Amino acid sequence: MKSNLKNVDCIIEIHDARIPFSGRNPLFQESLDVRPHLLVLNKVDLADTSNKQSILKRLERDGVRNVVFTDCLRQQDDNVKKIVPQVVELIENRPRFHRGEERNYCLMVIGVPNVGKSSFINALRRTNLKKGKASRVGAEPGITKAVLTKIQVCERPVMHLLDTPGVLPPRIESVETGIKLALCGTILDHLVGEDVIADYLLFTLNRLERFSYVEKYDLGEPCDSVEQVLKRIAIKLGKTQRVKAITGIGNITITVPNYTAAAYDFIRAFRKGELGKVMLD
């Protein structure tokens, strides 16, 4: 990635709008310091942005002044339409020592896994070229495997993107940050554990007073016990198994919930926005 920076006019960093401060790779900072930088907080449709101004102020204190909130899966996102003009303005306000005066631009897209880099590229192509997908989109981290795939996203002006694989920080700043990343799908579930992710999700929903999970899973009232919640989810979804148990009074048949399947459904519901808009940071 570093070897290609000399040919790059602007760096676009994609991150999940639900975690605007957590999990951004500090190794990117060296690259961001030498080129114009735009931070795109994607998946805004899943995030509670009622405190958007405080988010922007904190990012500005951290040196990030150019921020756009997007929903790249939406067919017509007004903020996606603003990307090309904003990028051109950023580039034209900085010296282009490595380039001639021709008006064609090369951008680099960076970010941690599964924050919507491919969706962002496809949205730019859909908006500016009226063309379909150029990047495969997936719900699991690590879909983009090829290093530095060059993709055209605009014709006037001519603009290409270098799509890079998602790169996680070599060291996560805290356990909670790691769980947030896993909850948003940037780390594979089994590396953290579906039970741990589900427990943190329930804690967060209750802390933020987001109780739509109660109605969705017919719980009756909010609950602090992840075991009880997952048991109810498993029963509601039919994810149970009848097994024989040996007791002091003989063999009996009991119903055992599939807690892993229930946790997966709980997490998936959050990721799809079925449990309401949430800000994790």
C-alpha positions in Angstrom: 0.0 0.0 0.0 2.8 2.4 1.0 4.6 2.0 -2.3 1.5 3.2 -4.2 1.1 6.4 -2.2 3.2 8.4 -4.6 0.5 7.9 -7.3 -2.4 8.7 -4.9 -4.1 12.1 -4.8 -6.4 11.5 -1.9 -7.1 8.8 0.7 -10.7 7.8 1.6 -11.0 6.0 4.9 -14.3 4.0 5.3 -15.5 3.2 8.8 -18.6 2.1 10.5 -20.8 5.0 11.7 -21.8 3.1 14.8 -18.2 3.2 16.1 -16.8 6.5 14.8 -13.9 6.5 17.2 -13.3 2.8 18.0 -11.1 0.5 16.0 -9.8 2.8 13.3 -6.4 1.5 12.4 -3.6 3.7 13.8 -1.2 2.4 11.2 -3.1 4.4 8.6 -2.1 7.6 10.3 1.2 7.9 8.6 -0.5 7.7 5.2 -3.2 10.1 6.2 -0.6 12.7 7.2 0.8 13.0 3.7 -2.3 13.1 1.5 -5.7 14.8 1.6 -8.0 12.6 3.7 -11.7 12.1 3.7 -13.4 10.0 6.5 -16.6 8.3 5.3 -18.7 7.0 8.2 -20.8 4.4 6.4 -23.9 2.4 7.5 -25.4 5.6 8.9 -28.8 4.0 8.5 -27.9 1.7 11.4 -26.4 4.4 13.6 -28.0 6.8 16.1 -26.6 10.1 14.9 -28.7 12.4 17.1 -25.4 13.7 18.5 -23.7 14.1 15.1 -22.3 17.5 16.0 -20.5 16.2 19.1 -19.1 13.3 17.0 -17.8 15.8 14.4 -16.2 18.0 17.1 -14.4 15.1 18.7 -13.1 13.9 15.3 -11.9 17.4 14.6 -10.0 17.5 17.9 -8.4 14.3 16.7 -7.3 16.0 13.5 -10.1 14.7 11.2 -11.9 17.6 9.6 -13.4 16.2 6.5 -16.2 13.7 7.3 -19.2 12.4 5.4 -22.0 10.1 6.7 -23.3 7.6 4.1 -25.6 4.8 3.5 -24.0 3.2 0.5 -26.6 0.4 0.1 -29.2 3.0 -0.6 -29.9 3.5 -4.3 -29.8 7.3 -4.1 -27.8 8.7 -1.2 -27.4 12.5 -1.4 -24.1 12.3 0.5 -22.6 9.9 -1.9 -23.3 12.5 -4.7 -21.2 15.0 -2.7 -18.1 12.7 -2.6 -16.5 13.5 -6.0 -16.9 17.3 -5.7 -15.5 17.2 -2.1 -12.6 15.0 -3.1 -11.7 17.3 -6.1 -11.8 20.3 -3.7 -9.5 18.6 -1.2 -7.0 17.6 -3.9 -7.0 21.0 -5.7 -6.3 22.7 -2.4 -3.1 20.7 -1.9 0.1 20.7 -4.0 0.3 17.7 -6.4 4.0 17.4 -6.5 4.1 14.0 -8.1 1.6 14.8 -11.0 1.3 16.9 -14.0 -1.6 19.2 -14.6 -3.9 16.6 -16.2 -7.3 16.4 -14.5 -7.5 12.8 -13.6 -7.4 11.6 -10.1 -6.3 8.5 -8.2 -7.8 7.7 -4.8 -7.0 5.0 -2.3 -9.8 3.4 -0.2 -8.7 2.1 3.2 -10.4 0.8 6.3 -10.9 -2.1 8.6 -12.8 -5.2 7.3 -16.5 -5.2 6.6 -17.2 -1.4 7.0 -18.6 -1.1 3.4 -15.6 -0.3 1.2 -16.9 -2.4 -1.6 -20.4 -0.9 -1.2 -18.9 2.6 -1.2 -17.1 1.9 -4.5 -20.2 0.4 -6.1 -22.3 3.4 -4.9 -19.8 5.8 -6.5 -20.0 3.9 -9.8 -23.8 3.8 -9.6 -24.0 7.5 -9.0 -21.3 8.8 -11.4 -21.1 6.2 -14.1 -24.6 4.7 -14.0 -22.9 1.3 -13.9 -23.3 -1.8 -11.7 -21.0 -3.5 -9.3 -17.3 -3.6 -9.7 -16.6 -4.9 -6.2 -18.0 -7.9 -4.5 -20.1 -7.1 -1.4 -20.3 -9.6 1.5 -21.6 -9.7 5.1 -18.4 -11.3 6.4 -15.0 -9.5 6.9 -12.4 -10.2 4.3 -14.3 -10.3 1.1 -11.8 -8.1 -0.7 -8.7 -10.3 -1.1 -6.8 -8.7 -4.0 -4.3 -6.0 -3.1 -4.9 -2.7 -4.8 -7.5 -3.3 -7.4 -7.9 -0.2 -9.6 -11.5 0.7 -10.4 -12.9 3.7 -12.3 -15.7 5.5 -10.4 -16.1 8.7 -12.4 -15.6 10.0 -15.9 -15.9 13.8 -15.5 -13.4 14.2 -14.0 -11.6 10.9 -14.6 -11.3 9.3 -11.2 -10.0 5.8 -10.2 -10.0 4.1 -6.8 -7.4 1.7 -5.5 -9.4 -0.8 -3.5 -7.4 -2.3 -0.6 -8.2 -5.3 1.6 -9.5 -4.5 5.1 -6.7 -4.3 7.6 -7.3 -4.5 11.4 -4.9 -2.9 13.9 -2.2 -5.3 15.0 -3.3 -4.6 18.6 -6.9 -3.7 19.6 -6.8 -0.9 22.2 -9.2 -2.6 24.7 -11.3 -5.6 25.2 -14.5 -3.5 24.8 -13.2 -2.1 21.5 -12.6 -5.6 20.2 -16.2 -6.6 21.2 -17.6 -3.5 19.4 -15.7 -4.4 16.3 -17.0 -8.0 16.5 -20.5 -6.8 17.0 -20.3 -4.6 13.9 -18.9 -7.6 12.0 -15.3 -6.5 11.4 -14.0 -9.4 13.3 -15.2 -13.0 12.7 -17.8 -14.0 15.4 -16.0 -17.1 16.5 -12.8 -15.3 17.3 -14.6 -13.4 20.1 -17.5 -15.9 20.8 -21.2 -15.4 19.9 -22.1 -15.6 23.6 -19.7 -12.8 24.5 -21.0 -10.6 21.6 -24.6 -11.3 22.5 -24.0 -10.5 26.2 -22.4 -7.1 25.3 -25.2 -6.4 22.8 -27.9 -7.0 25.5 -25.9 -4.8 28.0 -25.7 -2.0 25.4 -29.4 -2.1 24.3 -30.4 -1.9 28.0 -28.0 0.9 28.8 -29.3 2.9 25.8 -32.9 2.0 26.7 -33.4 0.4 23.2 -36.0 -2.1 24.1 -37.3 -3.2 20.7 -35.7 -6.6 21.3 -38.4 -7.2 24.0 -41.2 -7.0 21.5 -39.3 -8.8 18.7 -38.7 -11.9 20.8 -41.9 -11.7 23.0 -40.0 -11.3 26.2 -42.7 -9.3 28.1 -40.2 -6.9 29.7 -36.5 -5.9 29.4 -34.1 -8.5 30.9 -30.5 -8.3 32.1 -29.8 -12.0 31.8 -28.4 -13.0 28.4 -29.0 -16.6 29.2 -32.7 -16.0 29.7 -32.9 -13.8 26.6 -31.2 -16.4 24.4 -33.3 -19.2 25.9 -36.5 -17.3 24.9 -35.1 -16.6 21.4 -34.2 -20.2 20.9 -37.7 -21.3 21.9 -39.4 -18.7 19.7 -37.3 -19.7 16.7 -37.7 -23.4 17.4 -33.9 -23.8 17.9 -34.2 -26.5 20.6 -33.5 -30.1 21.0 -35.2 -32.8 23.2 -32.7 -35.0 25.0 -32.9 -37.7 27.6 -31.4 -36.9 31.0 -30.7 -39.4 33.8 -32.0 -38.4 37.2 -32.4 -40.1 40.6 -36.0 -40.9 39.7 -35.2 -42.3 36.2 -34.8 -41.0 32.7 -36.7 -37.8 31.7 -36.8 -35.9 28.5 -35.9 -32.2 28.6 -35.8 -29.4 26.1 -32.3 -27.9 25.6 -32.1 -24.5 23.8 -29.5 -24.0 21.1 -27.8 -20.9 22.7 -25.4 -20.5 19.8 -28.1 -20.3 17.2 -30.1 -17.9 19.4 -27.0 -15.7 19.9 -26.4 -15.7 16.1 -30.0 -14.5 15.4 -29.7 -11.8 18.1 -26.5 -10.5 16.6 -27.8 -10.7 13.1 -30.9 -8.7 14.0 -28.7 -6.0 15.4 -26.5 -5.9 12.3 -29.6 -5.6 10.0 -31.0 -2.7 12.1 -34.0 -4.7 13.4 -33.2 -3.7 17.0 -33.2 0.0 16.3 -30.4 2.6 15.5 -27.6 2.4 18.0 -24.4 4.4 18.7 -21.8 2.1 20.3 -19.2 4.9 21.0 
